[in-house]
Amino acid sequence: MSMEATQFRTLVETHQKMVFSIALRVTGEYGAAEEVAQDVFLELYRGAERLTSADHVRFWLRRVTVHRATDALRRKSRQPEAAAEEWMEEQHVENENTRLDAGIEARLEELLRALPESMRVAVVLRYQEEMAPDEIAKLLGQPVATVKSHLQRGLQLLRVKAAVTMKGYVRGQA
């Protein structure tokens, strides 16, 4: 065995919400996110001795989760029966002070799922994981300019779509 059970359990407990949340936001499906998270932690179990620090583990988990989730998303896009909605409410780590109305939150999740894959990944890592563009670039193996472009275009697209689809929500909040 490459790792003791208690060490592995601690790593899973520490990082499972982050891994699942990234997977869910990238794939857009609860079941797919669960599968991705299981695959990621299985791979962690098999190769954890290569990871040298807590920061290295977090970086590795984010990177592998993004890659596995985008792979799942690509597989799904090639399967016509995969169009069925599986979206379920996940357990968010939320700040009570910034809790959004459930309707607005659901709309935002829909808008996020509608973004092209490269933009969605950049936006999730930047605003959910609070990673800087240079960290995202390193994680994804892309130039910083590419990441910044994906962020800018992704946010621009979100704003345009939100302006059209969320008029009622925004007015209702005023």
C-alpha angles and dihedrals in degrees: 000000000000097000139020116255094239092051091049093047090052091051092049093048091048097048109023096098092050093047094046094045093051091046092048095049093047098044097033091215130099096213094047090049091053091051092048091050091050091050092048094051092045089054089047090053092052096048109023095118088073091061110090106189145012090262090051090051092050092047091047093048093050092048096047092043092053091048095046092045093050089048089053090048091052092048090050092051089057093052114077093199090058093081092092114112115247096164111142133170109271127201102267122198095233136179107230090220093059101041108144127215107270092240093053092045091052091049091050090051090051091050091049092051089052093060118101112264098254093050093044093053092049093048093047093049093045101044105024099036093030092226121161118240092252090053091049091049091052092046094050097036092238133128114267089239090059092051091048090049092051090049094048095046092042093052091045091052091047091051093050093047092043092051089057102038102033102047092112093049095048093047091047091056095052 
